[in-house]
Amino acid sequence: MAAVGGSPDVIVVGAGIVGAACAYELAAAGADVLVLERAVVGGGVTAAGMGHLVVMDDTPAEFALSAWSRQLWNELGPRLDARHAFVRCGTLWVAEDDEEYALAQTRRQSLVRDGVACEWLDAQQLREAEPALREGLRGGMRVPDDGVVYAPAVAVWLLAQPVAGRIATRLDAGVERVTQNGVALAGGETIEAGAVLLANGLQAAALLPGLPLQAKKGHLLITDRYPGTVRHQILELGYIKSAHNASGTSVAFNVQPRPTGQLLIGSSRQFDSVDPAIDAAVLARMLARAAHYLPGLPGLNAIRAWTGFRPATPDGLPLIGPADPFAGEDMHRSTWLATGHEGLGVTTALATGKLIAAQMTGAGTPIDASPYWPRRFARQEVSHG
Ligand SMILES: Cc1cc2nc3c(=O)[nH]c(=O)nc-3n(C[C@H](O)[C@H](O)[C@H](O)COP(=O)(O)OP(=O)(O)OC[C@H]3O[C@@H](n4cnc5c(N)ncnc54)[C@H](O)[C@@H]3O)c2cc1C
């Protein structure tokens, strides 16, 4: 990470929540960081997402990153203000039938064993916790330390913090190419640096061809203000199945209470579309699923619906670490990646920043970093012939 003359130690490409968290941690470790953003800070997928801060445990590596990062959010929370809309509202996972009830019991045992606070609610307690839910649900699992946040505002905040090193941010600075010494911008300008970190989401694949990234389209809808309608982020347990589908279209009940009193309703997952337009049929399916759990929902006014594209990898884990073997011979020897966070990138951004800074500065990492290394895909290709 040696800087060249007056050049920055690190160029971070992309100022979404992931790039901002990485820039913040690198600068906190003393690096001089230049963030290059082609549009505005936090305006990419970060602005399109839900900002649910949630421990997910589909694999040990997903658990390690999300649990650590959620802890970092809960430590950061008291330093944020109303603009950042950080609320530790907890997640309520709803079991509809016996199969989901059994799944919830197993998940709860495993989360508790791993030190995550998690309570079981029977049908009666579930109704008391969330009276707007329909009758007849089997029970629920409450994870009280999960929360929500408005990630675009946090990205701005992270880049503005006084830290040991310096963070400079340039907007309207689209990177076209990684060069041997730094990057080349769209207008032809070149900038040298000690290292280059690509944190530009799905667009990282345009700079490193062959990167295993795929867009997973999602719809969200926000209502008018109805304070107190729900108190937790509420999800059906079937969300886990939907979240890990590797093809096709799926919807799941996922509703978030915003501090404004609005309800943010999700969620859909689509692999077969790169069209940002709202797909009326998918949106209707998603809302019908939500109304199946919250019968009062069709009576509320919707204000706006939108879509976003989650940057997904084939194994559902992000790409965090050295960019080899995807970086070409003609690129900077110290090219790094922090992308592919799919539907968990807000949750896992803070831990990603720490993992990147620790590896780039040669410090030890508090969790095993190897499950997230991009080179795991090259290994698979080799072993599968
Ligand atoms: C519908 C939906 C719901 C979601 N819900 C949640 C949730 O509840 N919880 C959660 O944790 N996550 C959620 N996510 C996922 C989360 O939003 C993303 O994982 C996260 O925002 C990714 O952040 P990022 O910084 O990697 O990417 P981005 O926010 O896309 O940032 C990348 C930045 O790079 C810039 N850029 C791109 N190319 C270049 C270039 N060549 N040069 C310069 N700049 C460039 C872009 O303009 C952009 O600002 C959701 C996503 C969607 C779509």
The ligand as an SDF file (V2000), in Angstrom:
LIG
                    3D

 53 58  0  0  0  0  0  0  0  0999 V2000
  -34.5150   -4.1180   -2.7050 C   0  0  0  0  0  0  0  0  0  0  0  0
  -33.2840   -4.2250   -1.8470 C   0  0  0  0  0  0  0  0  0  0  0  0
  -33.4190   -4.3940   -0.4640 C   0  0  0  0  0  0  0  0  0  0  0  0
  -32.2830   -4.4930    0.3360 C   0  0  0  0  0  0  0  0  0  0  0  0
  -32.4440   -4.6030    1.6920 N   0  0  0  0  0  0  0  0  0  0  0  0
  -31.3470   -4.6960    2.4860 C   0  0  0  0  0  0  0  0  0  0  0  0
  -31.4940   -4.8090    3.8970 C   0  0  0  0  0  0  0  0  0  0  0  0
  -32.5880   -4.7450    4.4210 O   0  0  0  0  0  0  0  0  0  0  0  0
  -30.3640   -4.9540    4.6420 N   0  0  0  0  0  0  0  0  0  0  0  0
  -29.1240   -4.9950    4.0980 C   0  0  0  0  0  0  0  0  0  0  0  0
  -28.1420   -5.1680    4.8310 O   0  0  0  0  0  0  0  0  0  0  0  0
  -28.9460   -4.8690    2.7540 N   0  0  0  0  0  0  0  0  0  0  0  0
  -30.0290   -4.7260    1.9530 C   0  0  0  0  0  0  0  0  0  0  0  0
  -29.8920   -4.6390    0.6000 N   0  0  0  0  0  0  0  0  0  0  0  0
  -28.5570   -4.7580    0.0320 C   0  0  0  0  0  0  0  0  0  0  0  0
  -27.7550   -3.5050    0.1700 C   0  0  0  0  0  0  0  0  0  0  0  0
  -28.5260   -2.3740   -0.1810 O   0  0  0  0  0  0  0  0  0  0  0  0
  -26.5030   -3.6320   -0.7430 C   0  0  0  0  0  0  0  0  0  0  0  0
  -25.8540   -4.8510   -0.4940 O   0  0  0  0  0  0  0  0  0  0  0  0
  -25.5370   -2.5040   -0.4550 C   0  0  0  0  0  0  0  0  0  0  0  0
  -26.1860   -1.2580   -0.5120 O   0  0  0  0  0  0  0  0  0  0  0  0
  -24.3890   -2.5440   -1.4490 C   0  0  0  0  0  0  0  0  0  0  0  0
  -23.6130   -1.4030   -1.2040 O   0  0  0  0  0  0  0  0  0  0  0  0
  -22.3770   -1.0700   -2.1170 P   0  0  0  0  0  0  0  0  0  0  0  0
  -21.6920    0.0960   -1.4810 O   0  0  0  0  0  0  0  0  0  0  0  0
  -21.5880   -2.3030   -2.3640 O   0  0  0  0  0  0  0  0  0  0  0  0
  -23.0010   -0.7120   -3.5350 O   0  0  0  0  0  0  0  0  0  0  0  0
  -23.6420    0.6460   -4.0890 P   0  0  0  0  0  0  0  0  0  0  0  0
  -24.5090    1.2950   -3.0860 O   0  0  0  0  0  0  0  0  0  0  0  0
  -24.2480    0.3060   -5.4030 O   0  0  0  0  0  0  0  0  0  0  0  0
  -22.3950    1.5780   -4.2750 O   0  0  0  0  0  0  0  0  0  0  0  0
  -21.5130    1.4760   -5.3690 C   0  0  0  0  0  0  0  0  0  0  0  0
  -21.1490    2.8890   -5.7990 C   0  0  0  0  0  0  0  0  0  0  0  0
  -20.1620    2.8020   -6.8010 O   0  0  0  0  0  0  0  0  0  0  0  0
  -20.4210    3.8100   -7.7630 C   0  0  0  0  0  0  0  0  0  0  0  0
  -19.7690    3.3850   -9.0020 N   0  0  0  0  0  0  0  0  0  0  0  0
  -20.0820    2.3460   -9.8030 C   0  0  0  0  0  0  0  0  0  0  0  0
  -19.2020    2.2320  -10.8080 N   0  0  0  0  0  0  0  0  0  0  0  0
  -18.3030    3.2170  -10.6430 C   0  0  0  0  0  0  0  0  0  0  0  0
  -17.1500    3.6110  -11.3610 C   0  0  0  0  0  0  0  0  0  0  0  0
  -16.7390    2.9390  -12.4530 N   0  0  0  0  0  0  0  0  0  0  0  0
  -16.4400    4.6860  -10.9320 N   0  0  0  0  0  0  0  0  0  0  0  0
  -16.8380    5.3780   -9.8090 C   0  0  0  0  0  0  0  0  0  0  0  0
  -17.9270    5.0360   -9.1000 N   0  0  0  0  0  0  0  0  0  0  0  0
  -18.6460    3.9680   -9.5000 C   0  0  0  0  0  0  0  0  0  0  0  0
  -21.9340    3.8670   -7.8580 C   0  0  0  0  0  0  0  0  0  0  0  0
  -22.3810    5.1080   -8.3590 O   0  0  0  0  0  0  0  0  0  0  0  0
  -22.3290    3.6400   -6.3960 C   0  0  0  0  0  0  0  0  0  0  0  0
  -22.5020    4.8630   -5.6890 O   0  0  0  0  0  0  0  0  0  0  0  0
  -31.0050   -4.4740   -0.2430 C   0  0  0  0  0  0  0  0  0  0  0  0
  -30.8610   -4.2820   -1.6170 C   0  0  0  0  0  0  0  0  0  0  0  0
  -31.9990   -4.1460   -2.4100 C   0  0  0  0  0  0  0  0  0  0  0  0
  -31.8370   -3.9250   -3.8780 C   0  0  0  0  0  0  0  0  0  0  0  0
  1  2  1  0
  2  3  1  0
  2 52  2  0
  3  4  2  0
  4  5  1  0
  4 50  1  0
  5  6  2  0
  6  7  1  0
  6 13  1  0
  7  8  2  0
  7  9  1  0
  9 10  1  0
 10 11  2  0
 10 12  1  0
 12 13  2  0
 13 14  1  0
 14 15  1  0
 14 50  1  0
 15 16  1  0
 16 17  1  0
 16 18  1  0
 18 19  1  0
 18 20  1  0
 20 21  1  0
 20 22  1  0
 22 23  1  0
 23 24  1  0
 24 25  2  0
 24 26  1  0
 24 27  1  0
 27 28  1  0
 28 29  2  0
 28 30  1  0
 28 31  1  0
 31 32  1  0
 32 33  1  0
 33 34  1  0
 33 48  1  0
 34 35  1  0
 35 36  1  0
 35 46  1  0
 36 37  1  0
 36 45  1  0
 37 38  2  0
 38 39  1  0
 39 40  1  0
 39 45  2  0
 40 41  1  0
 40 42  2  0
 42 43  1  0
 43 44  2  0
 44 45  1  0
 46 47  1  0
 46 48  1  0
 48 49  1  0
 50 51  2  0
 51 52  1  0
 52 53  1  0
M  END
$$$$
